Amino acid sequence: MSSRRQYLNALQSKYIKSDKAEKTAILDEYIKNTGHNRKYVIRQLKNIRLLAAVQKPRKKRASKYKSRRKES
């Protein structure tokens, strides 16, 4: 998945600067290589924030219940 995102990032700058015929060629190439849906790829290429965002590692939740030990 990360390699697909890197590939999409590489094509994004080229896609934004190109005309309609070049955009079609870029989309066809990406779809052929990855198998993604065309409209999905168009939305991803146009969305700059989504591609530039770096995913942060998730924080672990605090334990809701404390262990109860019987003291004898």
N, C-alpha and C positions, 0 to 999 in steps of 0.2 A: 504494500500500500504506500509506503514512503517513497518507493521508487517511482510510482505513478504520479505522486504529488510533485516530485522533483522534475519529472518530465513535463508536467503541466506548468510548473513555474518557468521552465525554460521556454516553452511555447507562448506563454502569456504576453511577454513584451513584444514578440514578433506579431502576435495576433492583433494586439491593440493598434499597432502602427500600420497594418496592412489594409488593402482595399478588399472589396467583396470577393473577388476571384481567389485571392491569396488566402482569405479566411476560410473559404470552402475547402481549399487544398489542405490547409492545416488541420481542419476538423476531420476531413476524410482520413488523413494519415493517423491522427490520434485515435479515432474510433477503430480503425483497422488494427492498430497495435494493442489496444486495451480492451475493446469490446464494450465500452461504456455507451450509454444512450446519448444521442446527438444533442438534445435539449439540455441534458444534465451538463455536458461538457461546455456548451455555450454559456450557461449560467456561471460555471466555475471559472471560465476564462475572463468573464466580465467582472467578476467579484474580486476586487483587489484585496479587500480586508481579509477575506477568507483564506486566501493563499499566503498572505504575509503573516498571518497569525501563527505564533508558535504555541504548540500545545504544552500546557504546564502539567507536571505530574499531579495526579489527584492526591489530596490529603486523606489520610486514614481517619475514619470517624472515631470519636472517643467511645470507649466502651459504655454501653447503656446500663449494664448490670455489673455489679461488683460481685466477685466470688465470695461466697459465704462459707466460712470454715467453722466447723464445730470445735469449740474448745472444750476439752474435758478436764 
